[in-house]
């Protein structure tokens, strides 16, 4: 098991959730709704979840398959979001 797999299990507990709202505002000021966005180093998918809810067309990438699985579970199956390990 690589370090990212272990870390994915506690990632959500360690991150400051208040930052995601600020990052979403940053994107909304600069990128029109519906545009395609590539999110690199997506982590557990909290920002991805918010971007998809705001109708952005999203591709999500991370080094860790475990993080991508967590992100995919948050985004949900109704989304056309693409996920890939880089």
Secondary structure, DSSP 4 states (H G I P E B T S, - for coil): --HHHHHHHHHHHHS-THHHHHHHHHHHHHS-TT-EEEESS-TTSHHHHHHHHTT-EEEEEES-HHHHHHHHHHH-TTS--EEEE-
